[in-house]
Structures are given as structure tokens and as C-alpha cells.
Amino acid sequence: MSEQRAWEVAEVLGASVQPSCDHLDEARVTAPAADGPPGCEDCLRIGTRWVHLRECLVCGHLGCCDSSPGQHAYAHAHAQSGHDLARSAEPGEDWAWCYADEVFLRPAG
């Protein structure tokens, strides 16, 4: 019996070829950390600001988005092998991103 994935690639309407992601099995973090840092871990450490937050689905690292000056979620994904997936940590948002394949992900099911 195979384990069900928590995330799947979001369909691109009208595309003749749908995107794919080879990193979905990396996802380990299943629920947002309730007791985690109040913002981007790296920005808090160096005293800078962020725009939006992203949570690594492998280790739970909370970093800032690509619109933020530090782009710490991107930096984390590229510095840590196998940490390609991050979900939005913004209230009311339910999507993720694969930095390696550059595709949007949505909850499976």
C-alpha cells in the first residue's frame, strides 16, 4: 500500500503539457508549527523586515518570500539539499512551491 502524498502539482488551465514535480516525497512537515518563531527566522536574527512568510516542508524553517529583501526561504531551499518545498505561512493561504521545479503545489485530495 503506498503512502498518500500531502501535496500535488497544481494544474495549469489551458496548458498542453502539465507541469510536474520530482520532489513531492521530500515533504515531511504536515502542520504549521504553532509554537514557532513569530516571523522569518533569519530576518529576526539580523533585524530586518519581511513581506510574506514561507515554511520549509522538510524541516519547518520559517523564511521570508521572494518579495522580501532577504529572500530567506529561497536561500534556505538552495543552501539545504533536499529542502525544495515550502508552503505559504500566510493566514488563509493553502499552497506550496517547489523551488527546484518552479511549480505551484496544492493540498492533495
N, C-alpha and C positions, 0 to 999 in steps of 0.2 A: 504494500500500500504506500503510495507516495505522499509526501508531506505537502500540504497546500501552501502556496505562497501567499504572503500578505499583500504583495503589490503586483501590478501588471502594467504593461506599457499602455498608455492612453492612445486610443485610436485617433488617427488624423483624418477627419472627414474629407472626402474627395481625393485623397491620395491614392495613386495607383499601386504604390508599394508602401505597406505599413512599416513603421519603424520597429526595431527590435532592441532588446537589451540582454546582454550576456551576463549581467551582474546581479540579477534578482535573488540569487541564492545567498548573496552576501548579507542580506537584511537579517538582523538579529534583534534589534530593539523593536518591541511590539507596542509599547505605550509610552507616551511622553512622560518624562521624569517630573513628578510633582514637587520634588524637593531639590531640583536642580538650580543652577545659578539664575539670577534674575535678568540675565541678558547674555550677550556674546562673551564667552569666557575670556577670549583674547583682548577684546576691547576693554573689558572691566579691568584686566590686569595692567594694561598700558594707559588707561584713562582716556580712551577715545569713544566716539559715538557710533551707533549702527542705525540702519534703516529698518531692516526686517531680519528675522532670525530663522536659521535652518539647523535641524538636528540630524547628526550622522546616524544612519540606521544600522550601523555596525557597532559603534561604541557609545553613542549618545552625546558626543561632543556637540556643544551648542555654539554655533558660529554665526557671523553676520553674512547677509546676502551679497550678491554681486553688485548691487546698487550702493552698498556701503563702502566707505573709503578703504577699509581694511580687507574686505572680501575674504574673511577668515574661514567661512565654510568651504569655499573653493580651494583655499590654501591647504586646509586640512585634508580634503579629498585627494589633492595632488601630492601631498607630503607623506601620506599614510597609504601604503599599498593595501588594496582590498577595501578601501573605505570610499567607494564610488557613489554611494546612495545617501541622499539627505532629503528629509521631509520638511515642509514648511512648519515652523513652530508658531505661526501666527494664529490667533483665535479665529475659528470659523473656516479655516482653510484645511483641506484634506487632499493634498497632493504631494508628490515627491519628484525628485530629479536625479537622473544618473549623469554624473559629470563625465564619465568615460564615453558613454554613447550619446550624450546630449539629447536625451528624450525625457518627456514628462511621464510620470507614473501616477496611477490612481489605485485606490484600495481594490484588491481582488474581490471578485464576487459580485 
